[in-house]
Amino acid sequence: MFLHDFENRIHHKLEEINPDSVRGADICRVYDVTQYPAVIATSDEGQLRNMWSGLPLPLINEVSYYV
């Protein structure tokens, strides 16, 4: 629901990553994600800018700052 609401409001699609996939597990290890759901904001170079994990999810405005 968060991804859908974010896309409708901000008109930007966030990348959804499955932590059960090989790529997703690697990303979770790199950014030390241990609780789900998680939202990770990174720079274009992959540097961590902010992360929210577990509930409650961040506000859409908080995440849109990093888009």
N, CA, C and O atoms as CSV, one atom per row, in Angstrom:
chain,resi,resn,atom,element,x,y,z
A,1,MET,N,N,0.818,-1.185,0.000
A,1,MET,CA,C,0.000,0.000,0.000
A,1,MET,C,C,0.873,1.263,0.000
A,1,MET,O,O,0.558,2.230,-0.694
A,2,PHE,N,N,1.969,1.260,0.776
A,2,PHE,CA,C,2.852,2.426,0.837
A,2,PHE,C,C,3.422,2.740,-0.544
A,2,PHE,O,O,3.424,3.895,-0.968
A,3,LEU,N,N,3.906,1.715,-1.246
A,3,LEU,CA,C,4.495,1.940,-2.568
A,3,LEU,C,C,3.477,2.520,-3.540
A,3,LEU,O,O,3.787,3.433,-4.306
A,4,HIS,N,N,2.279,1.991,-3.505
A,4,HIS,CA,C,1.199,2.469,-4.379
A,4,HIS,C,C,0.851,3.918,-4.045
A,4,HIS,O,O,0.752,4.754,-4.943
A,5,ASP,N,N,0.666,4.220,-2.769
A,5,ASP,CA,C,0.334,5.585,-2.351
A,5,ASP,C,C,1.459,6.561,-2.699
A,5,ASP,O,O,1.198,7.680,-3.142
A,6,PHE,N,N,2.706,6.137,-2.499
A,6,PHE,CA,C,3.846,6.995,-2.810
A,6,PHE,C,C,3.866,7.335,-4.298
A,6,PHE,O,O,4.027,8.497,-4.672
A,7,GLU,N,N,3.703,6.315,-5.145
A,7,GLU,CA,C,3.729,6.539,-6.586
A,7,GLU,C,C,2.590,7.451,-7.036
A,7,GLU,O,O,2.795,8.320,-7.884
A,8,ASN,N,N,1.403,7.265,-6.485
A,8,ASN,CA,C,0.258,8.110,-6.862
A,8,ASN,C,C,0.447,9.547,-6.406
A,8,ASN,O,O,0.037,10.474,-7.104
A,9,ARG,N,N,1.050,9.744,-5.264
A,9,ARG,CA,C,1.172,11.101,-4.718
A,9,ARG,C,C,2.396,11.841,-5.251
A,9,ARG,O,O,2.312,13.033,-5.549
A,10,ILE,N,N,3.526,11.158,-5.375
A,10,ILE,CA,C,4.778,11.804,-5.756
A,10,ILE,C,C,5.079,11.628,-7.245
A,10,ILE,O,O,5.910,12.347,-7.799
A,11,HIS,N,N,4.413,10.681,-7.887
A,11,HIS,CA,C,4.628,10.376,-9.314
A,11,HIS,C,C,6.057,9.892,-9.550
A,11,HIS,O,O,6.698,10.245,-10.540
A,12,HIS,N,N,6.525,9.091,-8.633
A,12,HIS,CA,C,7.846,8.464,-8.735
A,12,HIS,C,C,7.724,7.045,-8.204
A,12,HIS,O,O,7.177,6.823,-7.124
A,13,LYS,N,N,8.230,6.095,-8.960
A,13,LYS,CA,C,8.132,4.699,-8.553
A,13,LYS,C,C,9.369,4.311,-7.743
A,13,LYS,O,O,10.500,4.483,-8.199
A,14,LEU,N,N,9.144,3.791,-6.545
A,14,LEU,CA,C,10.232,3.277,-5.725
A,14,LEU,C,C,10.539,1.848,-6.122
A,14,LEU,O,O,9.649,1.110,-6.545
A,15,GLU,N,N,11.789,1.461,-5.988
A,15,GLU,CA,C,12.175,0.085,-6.296
A,15,GLU,C,C,11.794,-0.813,-5.130
A,15,GLU,O,O,12.143,-0.541,-3.981
A,16,GLU,N,N,11.079,-1.881,-5.435
A,16,GLU,CA,C,10.706,-2.868,-4.418
A,16,GLU,C,C,11.704,-4.017,-4.486
A,16,GLU,O,O,11.973,-4.549,-5.563
A,17,ILE,N,N,12.248,-4.396,-3.342
A,17,ILE,CA,C,13.255,-5.448,-3.289
A,17,ILE,C,C,12.754,-6.569,-2.399
A,17,ILE,O,O,12.287,-6.339,-1.284
A,18,ASN,N,N,12.858,-7.782,-2.909
A,18,ASN,CA,C,12.447,-8.971,-2.165
A,18,ASN,C,C,13.646,-9.492,-1.365
A,18,ASN,O,O,14.631,-9.929,-1.959
A,19,PRO,N,N,13.581,-9.453,-0.035
A,19,PRO,CA,C,14.724,-9.916,0.768
A,19,PRO,C,C,14.965,-11.414,0.666
A,19,PRO,O,O,16.003,-11.903,1.113
A,20,ASP,N,N,14.027,-12.147,0.087
A,20,ASP,CA,C,14.196,-13.591,-0.079
A,20,ASP,C,C,14.919,-13.944,-1.381
A,20,ASP,O,O,15.249,-15.109,-1.605
A,21,SER,N,N,15.164,-12.963,-2.231
A,21,SER,CA,C,15.928,-13.213,-3.454
A,21,SER,C,C,17.417,-13.049,-3.142
A,21,SER,O,O,17.785,-12.480,-2.114
A,22,VAL,N,N,18.256,-13.545,-4.028
A,22,VAL,CA,C,19.704,-13.426,-3.820
A,22,VAL,C,C,20.116,-11.960,-3.789
A,22,VAL,O,O,20.848,-11.539,-2.894
A,23,ARG,N,N,19.652,-11.187,-4.755
A,23,ARG,CA,C,19.985,-9.757,-4.822
A,23,ARG,C,C,19.449,-9.017,-3.593
A,23,ARG,O,O,20.146,-8.195,-2.997
A,24,GLY,N,N,18.211,-9.319,-3.228
A,24,GLY,CA,C,17.605,-8.671,-2.068
A,24,GLY,C,C,18.333,-8.996,-0.782
A,24,GLY,O,O,18.535,-8.117,0.056
A,25,ALA,N,N,18.731,-10.247,-0.613
A,25,ALA,CA,C,19.483,-10.642,0.589
A,25,ALA,C,C,20.822,-9.918,0.644
A,25,ALA,O,O,21.260,-9.499,1.716
A,26,ASP,N,N,21.473,-9.770,-0.508
A,26,ASP,CA,C,22.741,-9.035,-0.554
A,26,ASP,C,C,22.557,-7.579,-0.149
A,26,ASP,O,O,23.351,-7.036,0.619
A,27,ILE,N,N,21.511,-6.953,-0.667
A,27,ILE,CA,C,21.233,-5.554,-0.334
A,27,ILE,C,C,20.935,-5.416,1.160
A,27,ILE,O,O,21.406,-4.477,1.801
A,28,CYS,N,N,20.164,-6.336,1.709
A,28,CYS,CA,C,19.847,-6.292,3.145
A,28,CYS,C,C,21.112,-6.428,3.987
A,28,CYS,O,O,21.239,-5.781,5.026
A,29,ARG,N,N,22.041,-7.259,3.548
A,29,ARG,CA,C,23.316,-7.413,4.271
A,29,ARG,C,C,24.145,-6.134,4.199
A,29,ARG,O,O,24.694,-5.686,5.207
A,30,VAL,N,N,24.233,-5.554,3.020
A,30,VAL,CA,C,25.041,-4.349,2.826
A,30,VAL,C,C,24.545,-3.209,3.707
A,30,VAL,O,O,25.342,-2.498,4.319
A,31,TYR,N,N,23.217,-3.035,3.768
A,31,TYR,CA,C,22.645,-1.921,4.519
A,31,TYR,C,C,22.180,-2.327,5.918
A,31,TYR,O,O,21.545,-1.535,6.614
A,32,ASP,N,N,22.492,-3.548,6.329
A,32,ASP,CA,C,22.184,-4.057,7.668
A,32,ASP,C,C,20.687,-3.967,7.999
A,32,ASP,O,O,20.310,-3.535,9.088
A,33,VAL,N,N,19.856,-4.374,7.060
A,33,VAL,CA,C,18.409,-4.402,7.268
A,33,VAL,C,C,18.068,-5.677,8.035
A,33,VAL,O,O,18.327,-6.783,7.560
A,34,THR,N,N,17.491,-5.517,9.211
A,34,THR,CA,C,17.142,-6.671,10.042
A,34,THR,C,C,15.658,-6.719,10.380
A,34,THR,O,O,15.179,-7.724,10.905
A,35,GLN,N,N,14.926,-5.652,10.088
A,35,GLN,CA,C,13.485,-5.610,10.333
A,35,GLN,C,C,12.781,-5.240,9.038
A,35,GLN,O,O,13.295,-4.481,8.217
A,36,TYR,N,N,11.592,-5.798,8.883
A,36,TYR,CA,C,10.796,-5.532,7.683
A,36,TYR,C,C,9.434,-5.030,8.098
A,36,TYR,O,O,8.946,-5.425,9.157
A,37,PRO,N,N,8.797,-4.182,7.318
A,37,PRO,CA,C,9.294,-3.604,6.077
A,37,PRO,C,C,10.399,-2.583,6.365
A,37,PRO,O,O,10.546,-2.101,7.488
A,38,ALA,N,N,11.155,-2.274,5.339
A,38,ALA,CA,C,12.222,-1.286,5.451
A,38,ALA,C,C,12.201,-0.386,4.224
A,38,ALA,O,O,11.857,-0.818,3.124
A,39,VAL,N,N,12.571,0.856,4.430
A,39,VAL,CA,C,12.710,1.820,3.338
A,39,VAL,C,C,14.140,2.341,3.427
A,39,VAL,O,O,14.573,2.807,4.481
A,40,ILE,N,N,14.862,2.261,2.328
A,40,ILE,CA,C,16.251,2.691,2.296
A,40,ILE,C,C,16.383,3.796,1.258
A,40,ILE,O,O,15.975,3.624,0.109
A,41,ALA,N,N,16.949,4.925,1.656
A,41,ALA,CA,C,17.230,6.020,0.737
A,41,ALA,C,C,18.735,6.043,0.509
A,41,ALA,O,O,19.515,6.170,1.453
A,42,THR,N,N,19.136,5.917,-0.758
A,42,THR,CA,C,20.554,5.923,-1.093
A,42,THR,C,C,20.842,6.993,-2.147
A,42,THR,O,O,19.949,7.454,-2.857
A,43,SER,N,N,22.109,7.369,-2.223
A,43,SER,CA,C,22.535,8.262,-3.297
A,43,SER,C,C,22.655,7.446,-4.581
A,43,SER,O,O,22.525,6.222,-4.554
A,44,ASP,N,N,22.896,8.105,-5.683
A,44,ASP,CA,C,23.067,7.403,-6.960
A,44,ASP,C,C,24.270,6.459,-6.921
A,44,ASP,O,O,24.332,5.488,-7.675
A,45,GLU,N,N,25.220,6.752,-6.040
A,45,GLU,CA,C,26.415,5.917,-5.908
A,45,GLU,C,C,26.227,4.782,-4.909
A,45,GLU,O,O,27.136,3.974,-4.718
A,46,GLY,N,N,25.061,4.707,-4.267
A,46,GLY,CA,C,24.776,3.636,-3.331
A,46,GLY,C,C,25.059,3.962,-1.878
A,46,GLY,O,O,24.908,3.101,-1.011
A,47,GLN,N,N,25.466,5.190,-1.596
A,47,GLN,CA,C,25.736,5.597,-0.215
A,47,GLN,C,C,24.416,5.758,0.542
A,47,GLN,O,O,23.485,6.397,0.051
A,48,LEU,N,N,24.344,5.176,1.732
A,48,LEU,CA,C,23.138,5.263,2.549
A,48,LEU,C,C,22.898,6.703,2.981
A,48,LEU,O,O,23.782,7.345,3.546
A,49,ARG,N,N,21.701,7.203,2.712
A,49,ARG,CA,C,21.329,8.556,3.127
A,49,ARG,C,C,20.388,8.516,4.322
A,49,ARG,O,O,20.488,9.350,5.222
A,50,ASN,N,N,19.463,7.536,4.334
A,50,ASN,CA,C,18.553,7.371,5.468
A,50,ASN,C,C,17.917,5.992,5.359
A,50,ASN,O,O,17.833,5.413,4.276
A,51,MET,N,N,17.470,5.478,6.505
A,51,MET,CA,C,16.814,4.181,6.510
A,51,MET,C,C,15.762,4.153,7.606
A,51,MET,O,O,15.972,4.661,8.708
A,52,TRP,N,N,14.636,3.554,7.283
A,52,TRP,CA,C,13.564,3.317,8.239
A,52,TRP,C,C,13.273,1.836,8.198
A,52,TRP,O,O,13.137,1.265,7.116
A,53,SER,N,N,13.174,1.206,9.339
A,53,SER,CA,C,12.860,-0.229,9.339
A,53,SER,C,C,11.829,-0.536,10.406
A,53,SER,O,O,11.769,0.110,11.451
A,54,GLY,N,N,11.021,-1.540,10.112
A,54,GLY,CA,C,9.937,-1.909,11.016
A,54,GLY,C,C,8.778,-0.941,10.892
A,54,GLY,O,O,8.769,-0.048,10.045
A,55,LEU,N,N,7.820,-1.140,11.746
A,55,LEU,CA,C,6.636,-0.275,11.746
A,55,LEU,C,C,6.741,0.736,12.872
A,55,LEU,O,O,7.348,0.428,13.897
A,56,PRO,N,N,6.191,1.903,12.734
A,56,PRO,CA,C,5.426,2.406,11.590
A,56,PRO,C,C,6.351,2.816,10.445
A,56,PRO,O,O,7.519,3.143,10.655
A,57,LEU,N,N,5.805,2.791,9.242
A,57,LEU,CA,C,6.541,3.254,8.077
A,57,LEU,C,C,6.705,4.769,8.146
A,57,LEU,O,O,5.934,5.445,8.828
A,58,PRO,N,N,7.695,5.301,7.453
A,58,PRO,CA,C,7.858,6.760,7.446
A,58,PRO,C,C,6.717,7.422,6.679
A,58,PRO,O,O,5.979,6.767,5.943
A,59,LEU,N,N,6.592,8.717,6.866
A,59,LEU,CA,C,5.616,9.472,6.095
A,59,LEU,C,C,6.104,9.608,4.658
A,59,LEU,O,O,7.308,9.621,4.402
A,60,ILE,N,N,5.178,9.707,3.739
A,60,ILE,CA,C,5.535,9.853,2.330
A,60,ILE,C,C,6.413,11.088,2.128
A,60,ILE,O,O,7.358,11.052,1.339
A,61,ASN,N,N,6.110,12.174,2.830
A,61,ASN,CA,C,6.911,13.396,2.697
A,61,ASN,C,C,8.349,13.189,3.149
A,61,ASN,O,O,9.264,13.777,2.571
A,62,GLU,N,N,8.566,12.370,4.164
A,62,GLU,CA,C,9.913,12.089,4.644
A,62,GLU,C,C,10.734,11.373,3.574
A,62,GLU,O,O,11.902,11.696,3.360
A,63,VAL,N,N,10.121,10.407,2.910
A,63,VAL,CA,C,10.817,9.629,1.885
A,63,VAL,C,C,10.984,10.455,0.614
A,63,VAL,O,O,12.018,10.358,-0.046
A,64,SER,N,N,9.997,11.259,0.262
A,64,SER,CA,C,10.053,12.025,-0.998
A,64,SER,C,C,11.192,13.033,-0.990
A,64,SER,O,O,11.635,13.448,-2.061
A,65,TYR,N,N,11.678,13.437,0.160
A,65,TYR,CA,C,12.820,14.342,0.257
A,65,TYR,C,C,14.042,13.758,-0.457
A,65,TYR,O,O,14.859,14.508,-0.990
A,66,TYR,N,N,14.173,12.441,-0.473
A,66,TYR,CA,C,15.346,11.766,-1.027
A,66,TYR,C,C,15.195,11.368,-2.489
A,66,TYR,O,O,16.112,10.785,-3.068
A,67,VAL,N,N,14.053,11.673,-3.090
A,67,VAL,CA,C,13.817,11.305,-4.504
A,67,VAL,C,C,14.451,12.326,-5.414
A,67,VAL,O,O,14.367,12.201,-6.635
